[in-house]
Amino acid sequence: MDNEKLMGALLDVPEDQYHAEGRSGAWLQSHALALFAKSPAAYDRWRRGAAGAKDEPKEAFAFGRAAHCYILEGPEAFAERFATDEARPVNPRTGKAFGSATKEYAAWAATVGKEIVTAGDMATIRAMRCAVLANRNAERLLRGGRAEATVRAWYAGMNCQIRMDYVSAENGIVDLKTCRDLDRFEWDALGYGYIHQMAFYRAVLRVATGAEAVVRIVAVEKAEPFRCGVWRVPAWALDHGEKDNEERMLRLARCIEADAWPEPEEWEAERLLDFRS
């Protein structure tokens, strides 16, 4: 991939702005397309901010954001945006630190001016970073590029945006995933739709740069023994995911035009619950 073209396509879009503009419908992103594929009605509720609309749990999202920053951007960048709760106030009656749900904790957190990470989570994140850096292949892939870079392009009839965990001209797209058990990561990748996400990233980056990027995933456990592994996503799998994505985008365009959000017909048919397979 040509480094000059790649650098010219990368945008510095604040994370909050990126997600807000995605939710507004100004830019389509992989998370929204995956939600639409699962349930058009749920996608419509989500984009309108309706009550009951499903989002990733705030705690999980906050942990993932902190882990990505510390692992991909390093301790200095982390210190600019995050702080640990080790200095939180202590209850004089009990001698123990106030819990995160108390007004005393909230008052203290408001003075910090940064996003708070618990001491326990911070210990986990440090162990995860050590595991990634100890994996020679993962460490190599996460050098010489840009972390958390946005690319925007007109793709398959829609304004689309991607926010890549890491990208470089030499190694292409590298996505960082956290998991509970590295032995089950390949099943997780299928269940969570990682192939379709990476296919969307590759396609948008191709439109913006004219080049076909190699795609890899670095996965690291968020509990002992904190193992780290690297997977290369084969081109044929990305091609299949890209075809699915474009079919989904066509259905999404039709739903937007008609302002109708029916559930997929595949769930209307009766199925056989067969435990033999």
NUNUDREN-143220 format. One record per residue (C-alpha): residue in one letter; z, x, y; residue number from 1. Coordinates in pm, 1 decimal, always signed. Layout:
atom rest->a | z->Z | x->X | y->Y | nr->NUM;
...
This chain:
atom rest->m | z->+0.0 | x->+0.0 | y->+0.0 | nr->1;
atom rest->d | z->-89.5 | x->+129.9 | y->+345.3 | nr->2;
atom rest->n | z->+235.6 | x->+212.3 | y->+525.6 | nr->3;
atom rest->e | z->+96.0 | x->+142.3 | y->+873.8 | nr->4;
atom rest->k | z->-24.0 | x->-205.2 | y->+774.6 | nr->5;
atom rest->l | z->+304.6 | x->-276.7 | y->+600.8 | nr->6;
atom rest->m | z->+516.7 | x->-170.2 | y->+898.6 | nr->7;
atom rest->g | z->+295.1 | x->-374.9 | y->+1129.9 | nr->8;
atom rest->a | z->+359.2 | x->-688.9 | y->+923.2 | nr->9;
atom rest->l | z->+739.2 | x->-656.0 | y->+912.7 | nr->10;
atom rest->l | z->+940.5 | x->-860.3 | y->+1161.7 | nr->11;
atom rest->d | z->+1304.4 | x->-836.0 | y->+1266.8 | nr->12;
atom rest->v | z->+1415.7 | x->-1198.5 | y->+1252.5 | nr->13;
atom rest->p | z->+1792.6 | x->-1266.4 | y->+1260.0 | nr->14;
atom rest->e | z->+1910.8 | x->-1418.3 | y->+933.0 | nr->15;
atom rest->d | z->+2049.7 | x->-1735.1 | y->+1092.0 | nr->16;
atom rest->q | z->+1724.9 | x->-1789.9 | y->+1283.2 | nr->17;
atom rest->y | z->+1519.9 | x->-1730.5 | y->+970.3 | nr->18;
atom rest->h | z->+1704.7 | x->-1997.6 | y->+772.1 | nr->19;
atom rest->a | z->+1721.8 | x->-2243.8 | y->+1062.2 | nr->20;
atom rest->e | z->+1347.6 | x->-2227.2 | y->+1120.9 | nr->21;
atom rest->g | z->+1286.6 | x->-2264.1 | y->+748.9 | nr->22;
atom rest->r | z->+1499.7 | x->-2573.8 | y->+732.5 | nr->23;
atom rest->s | z->+1329.9 | x->-2721.3 | y->+1038.3 | nr->24;
atom rest->g | z->+995.3 | x->-2704.0 | y->+859.7 | nr->25;
atom rest->a | z->+846.2 | x->-2454.1 | y->+1102.5 | nr->26;
atom rest->w | z->+806.0 | x->-2205.8 | y->+815.4 | nr->27;
atom rest->l | z->+800.3 | x->-2267.6 | y->+441.3 | nr->28;
atom rest->q | z->+1015.6 | x->-2031.8 | y->+235.4 | nr->29;
atom rest->s | z->+1061.6 | x->-1985.3 | y->-137.2 | nr->30;
atom rest->h | z->+1404.9 | x->-2154.1 | y->-151.3 | nr->31;
atom rest->a | z->+1265.0 | x->-2471.4 | y->+4.3 | nr->32;
atom rest->l | z->+959.7 | x->-2473.7 | y->-221.7 | nr->33;
atom rest->a | z->+1180.8 | x->-2435.6 | y->-530.0 | nr->34;
atom rest->l | z->+1397.1 | x->-2726.4 | y->-415.2 | nr->35;
atom rest->f | z->+1087.4 | x->-2939.9 | y->-358.0 | nr->36;
atom rest->a | z->+959.6 | x->-2857.9 | y->-707.2 | nr->37;
atom rest->k | z->+1290.1 | x->-2968.9 | y->-854.7 | nr->38;
atom rest->s | z->+1323.6 | x->-3285.7 | y->-646.8 | nr->39;
atom rest->p | z->+1106.2 | x->-3393.7 | y->-351.8 | nr->40;
atom rest->a | z->+1373.8 | x->-3646.4 | y->-253.4 | nr->41;
atom rest->a | z->+1641.4 | x->-3375.4 | y->-246.9 | nr->42;
atom rest->y | z->+1410.2 | x->-3152.7 | y->-41.7 | nr->43;
atom rest->d | z->+1363.9 | x->-3432.2 | y->+212.3 | nr->44;
atom rest->r | z->+1740.9 | x->-3482.8 | y->+240.1 | nr->45;
atom rest->w | z->+1793.9 | x->-3108.3 | y->+277.8 | nr->46;
atom rest->r | z->+1537.3 | x->-3062.2 | y->+555.6 | nr->47;
atom rest->r | z->+1681.8 | x->-3357.3 | y->+747.5 | nr->48;
atom rest->g | z->+2037.7 | x->-3228.9 | y->+704.7 | nr->49;
atom rest->a | z->+2138.2 | x->-3554.7 | y->+541.2 | nr->50;
atom rest->a | z->+2485.2 | x->-3603.0 | y->+398.2 | nr->51;
atom rest->g | z->+2502.8 | x->-3490.9 | y->+38.2 | nr->52;
atom rest->a | z->+2209.3 | x->-3253.1 | y->+71.6 | nr->53;
atom rest->k | z->+2262.5 | x->-2964.6 | y->-167.3 | nr->54;
atom rest->d | z->+2300.1 | x->-2611.0 | y->-36.8 | nr->55;
atom rest->e | z->+2427.4 | x->-2296.9 | y->-202.4 | nr->56;
atom rest->p | z->+2809.9 | x->-2290.1 | y->-192.3 | nr->57;
atom rest->k | z->+2924.0 | x->-2118.4 | y->+127.2 | nr->58;
atom rest->e | z->+3153.5 | x->-1880.5 | y->-60.0 | nr->59;
atom rest->a | z->+2878.0 | x->-1761.2 | y->-293.1 | nr->60;
atom rest->f | z->+2632.9 | x->-1727.4 | y->-6.7 | nr->61;
atom rest->a | z->+2882.5 | x->-1526.2 | y->+201.1 | nr->62;
atom rest->f | z->+2959.1 | x->-1291.0 | y->-89.6 | nr->63;
atom rest->g | z->+2589.7 | x->-1236.9 | y->-159.9 | nr->64;
atom rest->r | z->+2514.5 | x->-1170.3 | y->+206.5 | nr->65;
atom rest->a | z->+2795.2 | x->-913.5 | y->+229.0 | nr->66;
atom rest->a | z->+2694.7 | x->-746.0 | y->-98.3 | nr->67;
atom rest->h | z->+2331.5 | x->-720.6 | y->+5.6 | nr->68;
atom rest->c | z->+2424.4 | x->-567.5 | y->+339.9 | nr->69;
atom rest->y | z->+2660.7 | x->-308.6 | y->+189.2 | nr->70;
atom rest->i | z->+2431.1 | x->-211.9 | y->-99.0 | nr->71;
atom rest->l | z->+2094.1 | x->-219.0 | y->+77.8 | nr->72;
atom rest->e | z->+2182.9 | x->-121.4 | y->+433.7 | nr->73;
atom rest->g | z->+2491.9 | x->+91.0 | y->+374.8 | nr->74;
atom rest->p | z->+2854.2 | x->+108.3 | y->+493.3 | nr->75;
atom rest->e | z->+2770.0 | x->+170.7 | y->+860.1 | nr->76;
atom rest->a | z->+2549.5 | x->-138.1 | y->+891.7 | nr->77;
atom rest->f | z->+2811.3 | x->-334.0 | y->+698.5 | nr->78;
atom rest->a | z->+3088.2 | x->-228.7 | y->+938.6 | nr->79;
atom rest->e | z->+2886.7 | x->-360.3 | y->+1234.1 | nr->80;
atom rest->r | z->+2869.5 | x->-712.0 | y->+1089.8 | nr->81;
atom rest->f | z->+3163.7 | x->-748.6 | y->+850.7 | nr->82;
atom rest->a | z->+3536.4 | x->-679.0 | y->+834.5 | nr->83;
atom rest->t | z->+3787.7 | x->-704.2 | y->+552.5 | nr->84;
atom rest->d | z->+4092.8 | x->-927.2 | y->+566.5 | nr->85;
atom rest->e | z->+4338.8 | x->-648.2 | y->+492.4 | nr->86;
atom rest->a | z->+4475.4 | x->-676.3 | y->+849.1 | nr->87;
atom rest->r | z->+4531.0 | x->-1052.2 | y->+834.8 | nr->88;
atom rest->p | z->+4867.8 | x->-1175.3 | y->+969.2 | nr->89;
atom rest->v | z->+5176.8 | x->-1197.1 | y->+751.9 | nr->90;
atom rest->n | z->+5398.8 | x->-1502.2 | y->+726.1 | nr->91;
atom rest->p | z->+5742.6 | x->-1383.2 | y->+847.4 | nr->92;
atom rest->r | z->+5921.5 | x->-1636.6 | y->+625.9 | nr->93;
atom rest->t | z->+5762.1 | x->-1525.0 | y->+300.2 | nr->94;
atom rest->g | z->+5652.6 | x->-1172.3 | y->+377.5 | nr->95;
atom rest->k | z->+5308.4 | x->-1255.8 | y->+235.8 | nr->96;
atom rest->a | z->+4975.6 | x->-1271.4 | y->+416.9 | nr->97;
atom rest->f | z->+4861.7 | x->-1612.4 | y->+538.8 | nr->98;
atom rest->g | z->+4597.8 | x->-1777.4 | y->+322.0 | nr->99;
atom rest->s | z->+4241.6 | x->-1824.2 | y->+441.4 | nr->100;
atom rest->a | z->+4296.9 | x->-2202.2 | y->+474.9 | nr->101;
atom rest->t | z->+4582.9 | x->-2168.9 | y->+726.4 | nr->102;
atom rest->k | z->+4553.1 | x->-2207.5 | y->+1102.3 | nr->103;
atom rest->e | z->+4718.1 | x->-1867.3 | y->+1148.5 | nr->104;
atom rest->y | z->+4444.4 | x->-1703.0 | y->+944.5 | nr->105;
atom rest->a | z->+4176.5 | x->-1893.1 | y->+1136.0 | nr->106;
atom rest->a | z->+4324.1 | x->-1785.6 | y->+1468.9 | nr->107;
atom rest->w | z->+4325.5 | x->-1422.2 | y->+1356.8 | nr->108;
atom rest->a | z->+3971.3 | x->-1439.2 | y->+1217.0 | nr->109;
atom rest->a | z->+3845.4 | x->-1576.5 | y->+1549.3 | nr->110;
atom rest->t | z->+3962.5 | x->-1258.5 | y->+1722.6 | nr->111;
atom rest->v | z->+3785.2 | x->-1023.1 | y->+1482.0 | nr->112;
atom rest->g | z->+3435.0 | x->-1112.5 | y->+1595.7 | nr->113;
atom rest->k | z->+3282.6 | x->-1035.9 | y->+1257.0 | nr->114;
atom rest->e | z->+3234.3 | x->-1213.4 | y->+926.5 | nr->115;
atom rest->i | z->+3542.8 | x->-1167.8 | y->+708.5 | nr->116;
atom rest->v | z->+3530.0 | x->-1037.1 | y->+351.6 | nr->117;
atom rest->t | z->+3839.3 | x->-1054.1 | y->+132.9 | nr->118;
atom rest->a | z->+3989.4 | x->-730.1 | y->+8.8 | nr->119;
atom rest->g | z->+3921.7 | x->-839.2 | y->-349.3 | nr->120;
atom rest->d | z->+3555.6 | x->-911.7 | y->-279.7 | nr->121;
atom rest->m | z->+3523.6 | x->-582.3 | y->-93.5 | nr->122;
atom rest->a | z->+3650.1 | x->-389.6 | y->-396.2 | nr->123;
atom rest->t | z->+3392.2 | x->-569.0 | y->-610.1 | nr->124;
atom rest->i | z->+3111.0 | x->-497.5 | y->-364.2 | nr->125;
atom rest->r | z->+3200.7 | x->-126.8 | y->-351.8 | nr->126;
atom rest->a | z->+3191.9 | x->-109.3 | y->-731.1 | nr->127;
atom rest->m | z->+2853.4 | x->-282.2 | y->-733.3 | nr->128;
atom rest->r | z->+2710.2 | x->-34.3 | y->-482.3 | nr->129;
atom rest->c | z->+2837.0 | x->+256.9 | y->-690.5 | nr->130;
atom rest->a | z->+2665.0 | x->+108.2 | y->-995.0 | nr->131;
atom rest->v | z->+2333.3 | x->+69.6 | y->-812.0 | nr->132;
atom rest->l | z->+2344.4 | x->+424.7 | y->-672.7 | nr->133;
atom rest->a | z->+2435.7 | x->+561.3 | y->-1016.3 | nr->134;
atom rest->n | z->+2117.7 | x->+410.4 | y->-1163.1 | nr->135;
atom rest->r | z->+1858.5 | x->+676.7 | y->-1078.8 | nr->136;
atom rest->n | z->+1567.0 | x->+437.4 | y->-1094.7 | nr->137;
atom rest->a | z->+1735.5 | x->+175.3 | y->-873.5 | nr->138;
atom rest->e | z->+1848.8 | x->+439.8 | y->-623.9 | nr->139;
atom rest->r | z->+1491.8 | x->+573.8 | y->-603.0 | nr->140;
atom rest->l | z->+1345.9 | x->+230.3 | y->-537.0 | nr->141;
atom rest->l | z->+1588.2 | x->+166.5 | y->-251.2 | nr->142;
atom rest->r | z->+1490.8 | x->+472.5 | y->-46.7 | nr->143;
atom rest->g | z->+1227.2 | x->+519.4 | y->+225.1 | nr->144;
atom rest->g | z->+1168.6 | x->+153.6 | y->+308.9 | nr->145;
atom rest->r | z->+1307.4 | x->-141.9 | y->+502.5 | nr->146;
atom rest->a | z->+1584.4 | x->-381.9 | y->+406.5 | nr->147;
atom rest->e | z->+1597.0 | x->-752.0 | y->+498.3 | nr->148;
atom rest->a | z->+1252.2 | x->-753.8 | y->+658.0 | nr->149;
atom rest->t | z->+1067.9 | x->-1076.5 | y->+737.2 | nr->150;
atom rest->v | z->+694.5 | x->-1137.6 | y->+696.6 | nr->151;
atom rest->r | z->+517.4 | x->-1448.6 | y->+820.9 | nr->152;
atom rest->a | z->+165.4 | x->-1560.1 | y->+734.6 | nr->153;
atom rest->w | z->-62.1 | x->-1861.6 | y->+689.9 | nr->154;
atom rest->y | z->-81.3 | x->-1903.4 | y->+313.1 | nr->155;
atom rest->a | z->-221.8 | x->-2186.5 | y->+100.3 | nr->156;
atom rest->g | z->-254.9 | x->-2414.1 | y->+402.4 | nr->157;
atom rest->m | z->+98.1 | x->-2363.2 | y->+538.6 | nr->158;
atom rest->n | z->+296.9 | x->-2139.3 | y->+769.5 | nr->159;
atom rest->c | z->+508.9 | x->-1935.6 | y->+528.5 | nr->160;
atom rest->q | z->+782.8 | x->-1677.3 | y->+564.8 | nr->161;
atom rest->i | z->+958.5 | x->-1438.3 | y->+330.3 | nr->162;
atom rest->r | z->+1269.1 | x->-1224.5 | y->+376.7 | nr->163;
atom rest->m | z->+1247.9 | x->-935.9 | y->+132.4 | nr->164;
atom rest->d | z->+1560.7 | x->-755.0 | y->+22.9 | nr->165;
atom rest->y | z->+1375.4 | x->-423.5 | y->+29.8 | nr->166;
atom rest->v | z->+1014.3 | x->-316.7 | y->+70.5 | nr->167;
atom rest->s | z->+830.8 | x->+13.4 | y->+95.2 | nr->168;
atom rest->a | z->+470.5 | x->+127.0 | y->+87.4 | nr->169;
atom rest->e | z->+542.2 | x->+346.1 | y->-214.4 | nr->170;
atom rest->n | z->+739.4 | x->+104.1 | y->-432.8 | nr->171;
atom rest->g | z->+640.3 | x->-242.3 | y->-307.5 | nr->172;
atom rest->i | z->+887.1 | x->-530.0 | y->-318.1 | nr->173;
atom rest->v | z->+1235.6 | x->-474.1 | y->-457.9 | nr->174;
atom rest->d | z->+1469.7 | x->-771.2 | y->-490.5 | nr->175;
atom rest->l | z->+1843.0 | x->-730.5 | y->-546.5 | nr->176;
atom rest->k | z->+2012.4 | x->-985.3 | y->-771.9 | nr->177;
atom rest->t | z->+2376.3 | x->-1013.9 | y->-870.1 | nr->178;
atom rest->c | z->+2467.6 | x->-1148.7 | y->-1211.8 | nr->179;
atom rest->r | z->+2763.4 | x->-1201.3 | y->-1443.6 | nr->180;
atom rest->d | z->+2613.2 | x->-1045.4 | y->-1755.0 | nr->181;
atom rest->l | z->+2320.1 | x->-802.3 | y->-1753.9 | nr->182;
atom rest->d | z->+2244.4 | x->-888.8 | y->-2117.2 | nr->183;
atom rest->r | z->+2155.4 | x->-1241.9 | y->-2009.6 | nr->184;
atom rest->f | z->+1968.3 | x->-1150.4 | y->-1692.5 | nr->185;
atom rest->e | z->+1621.7 | x->-1223.2 | y->-1830.5 | nr->186;
atom rest->w | z->+1730.7 | x->-1577.9 | y->-1916.1 | nr->187;
atom rest->d | z->+1887.9 | x->-1610.3 | y->-1570.7 | nr->188;
atom rest->a | z->+1561.1 | x->-1496.6 | y->-1414.8 | nr->189;
atom rest->l | z->+1378.8 | x->-1781.7 | y->-1586.6 | nr->190;
atom rest->g | z->+1647.9 | x->-2040.7 | y->-1519.4 | nr->191;
atom rest->y | z->+1682.9 | x->-1958.3 | y->-1150.1 | nr->192;
atom rest->g | z->+1310.5 | x->-1937.8 | y->-1082.9 | nr->193;
atom rest->y | z->+1300.9 | x->-1570.4 | y->-985.6 | nr->194;
atom rest->i | z->+939.9 | x->-1532.6 | y->-1102.3 | nr->195;
atom rest->h | z->+818.4 | x->-1806.5 | y->-867.8 | nr->196;
atom rest->q | z->+1023.5 | x->-1659.6 | y->-583.1 | nr->197;
atom rest->m | z->+872.5 | x->-1314.0 | y->-635.5 | nr->198;
atom rest->a | z->+523.9 | x->-1461.1 | y->-670.9 | nr->199;
atom rest->f | z->+567.1 | x->-1631.4 | y->-332.8 | nr->200;
atom rest->y | z->+681.8 | x->-1303.6 | y->-177.2 | nr->201;
atom rest->r | z->+389.2 | x->-1111.0 | y->-322.2 | nr->202;
atom rest->a | z->+135.0 | x->-1368.5 | y->-204.7 | nr->203;
atom rest->v | z->+262.4 | x->-1387.0 | y->+153.9 | nr->204;
atom rest->l | z->+281.5 | x->-1007.9 | y->+178.6 | nr->205;
atom rest->r | z->-73.9 | x->-983.3 | y->+42.8 | nr->206;
atom rest->v | z->-203.4 | x->-1218.7 | y->+311.3 | nr->207;
atom rest->a | z->-24.6 | x->-1019.8 | y->+582.1 | nr->208;
atom rest->t | z->-125.8 | x->-671.1 | y->+465.3 | nr->209;
atom rest->g | z->-431.2 | x->-714.9 | y->+244.1 | nr->210;
atom rest->a | z->-254.5 | x->-527.3 | y->-36.6 | nr->211;
atom rest->e | z->-112.6 | x->-632.1 | y->-372.3 | nr->212;
atom rest->a | z->+246.4 | x->-515.0 | y->-403.9 | nr->213;
atom rest->v | z->+426.5 | x->-416.7 | y->-720.7 | nr->214;
atom rest->v | z->+741.3 | x->-629.3 | y->-766.7 | nr->215;
atom rest->r | z->+1068.6 | x->-514.9 | y->-919.5 | nr->216;
atom rest->i | z->+1415.6 | x->-664.7 | y->-949.1 | nr->217;
atom rest->v | z->+1735.3 | x->-461.2 | y->-940.7 | nr->218;
atom rest->a | z->+2016.8 | x->-656.9 | y->-1103.5 | nr->219;
atom rest->v | z->+2382.3 | x->-558.2 | y->-1088.2 | nr->220;
atom rest->e | z->+2686.3 | x->-720.5 | y->-1246.4 | nr->221;
atom rest->k | z->+2953.8 | x->-857.0 | y->-1013.4 | nr->222;
atom rest->a | z->+3235.0 | x->-792.3 | y->-1260.2 | nr->223;
atom rest->e | z->+3334.5 | x->-518.4 | y->-1504.7 | nr->224;
atom rest->p | z->+3162.6 | x->-315.3 | y->-1633.0 | nr->225;
atom rest->f | z->+2934.0 | x->-342.3 | y->-1323.5 | nr->226;
atom rest->r | z->+2617.1 | x->-242.1 | y->-1507.0 | nr->227;
atom rest->c | z->+2289.5 | x->-212.4 | y->-1315.9 | nr->228;
atom rest->g | z->+1936.3 | x->-254.4 | y->-1450.6 | nr->229;
atom rest->v | z->+1579.2 | x->-255.2 | y->-1317.8 | nr->230;
atom rest->w | z->+1301.0 | x->-492.2 | y->-1417.8 | nr->231;
atom rest->r | z->+934.5 | x->-476.1 | y->-1322.4 | nr->232;
atom rest->v | z->+778.7 | x->-822.3 | y->-1295.2 | nr->233;
atom rest->p | z->+437.1 | x->-809.2 | y->-1467.2 | nr->234;
atom rest->a | z->+129.1 | x->-908.5 | y->-1269.7 | nr->235;
atom rest->w | z->+34.9 | x->-1179.9 | y->-1519.0 | nr->236;
atom rest->a | z->+372.2 | x->-1351.5 | y->-1470.9 | nr->237;
atom rest->l | z->+334.8 | x->-1334.0 | y->-1092.7 | nr->238;
atom rest->d | z->-18.8 | x->-1473.2 | y->-1118.7 | nr->239;
atom rest->h | z->+111.9 | x->-1768.4 | y->-1320.2 | nr->240;
atom rest->g | z->+395.0 | x->-1825.0 | y->-1072.3 | nr->241;
atom rest->e | z->+153.9 | x->-1805.8 | y->-781.6 | nr->242;
atom rest->k | z->-66.7 | x->-2074.3 | y->-934.4 | nr->243;
atom rest->d | z->+237.0 | x->-2299.7 | y->-982.5 | nr->244;
atom rest->n | z->+348.0 | x->-2235.3 | y->-624.7 | nr->245;
atom rest->e | z->+11.8 | x->-2328.8 | y->-479.2 | nr->246;
atom rest->e | z->+6.8 | x->-2652.7 | y->-679.6 | nr->247;
atom rest->r | z->+356.7 | x->-2730.0 | y->-548.7 | nr->248;
atom rest->m | z->+247.2 | x->-2657.6 | y->-192.9 | nr->249;
atom rest->l | z->-44.8 | x->-2897.8 | y->-231.0 | nr->250;
atom rest->r | z->+194.3 | x->-3171.4 | y->-346.9 | nr->251;
atom rest->l | z->+429.4 | x->-3085.5 | y->-60.3 | nr->252;
atom rest->a | z->+147.0 | x->-3121.6 | y->+192.2 | nr->253;
atom rest->r | z->+66.9 | x->-3466.5 | y->+51.8 | nr->254;
atom rest->c | z->+432.2 | x->-3573.1 | y->+72.3 | nr->255;
atom rest->i | z->+454.8 | x->-3454.8 | y->+432.7 | nr->256;
atom rest->e | z->+135.7 | x->-3639.8 | y->+526.7 | nr->257;
atom rest->a | z->+251.9 | x->-3965.4 | y->+365.2 | nr->258;
atom rest->d | z->+620.4 | x->-3912.3 | y->+447.5 | nr->259;
atom rest->a | z->+691.5 | x->-4021.2 | y->+89.8 | nr->260;
atom rest->w | z->+915.7 | x->-3819.5 | y->-141.7 | nr->261;
atom rest->p | z->+895.3 | x->-3953.0 | y->-498.7 | nr->262;
atom rest->e | z->+1054.1 | x->-3771.9 | y->-790.5 | nr->263;
atom rest->p | z->+816.5 | x->-3602.8 | y->-1039.4 | nr->264;
atom rest->e | z->+666.1 | x->-3847.0 | y->-1290.2 | nr->265;
atom rest->e | z->+754.7 | x->-3612.2 | y->-1577.8 | nr->266;
atom rest->w | z->+1113.1 | x->-3740.0 | y->-1566.7 | nr->267;
atom rest->e | z->+1011.5 | x->-4102.0 | y->-1610.1 | nr->268;
atom rest->a | z->+900.1 | x->-4055.3 | y->-1970.5 | nr->269;
atom rest->e | z->+1146.9 | x->-4078.3 | y->-2256.0 | nr->270;
atom rest->r | z->+1220.4 | x->-3745.9 | y->-2424.2 | nr->271;
atom rest->l | z->+1349.6 | x->-3643.4 | y->-2764.1 | nr->272;
atom rest->l | z->+1672.7 | x->-3447.0 | y->-2763.2 | nr->273;
atom rest->d | z->+1587.4 | x->-3210.5 | y->-3048.1 | nr->274;
atom rest->f | z->+1844.4 | x->-2944.2 | y->-3135.1 | nr->275;
atom rest->r | z->+1631.6 | x->-2779.8 | y->-3405.1 | nr->276;
atom rest->s | z->+1420.5 | x->-2566.1 | y->-3169.8 | nr->277;
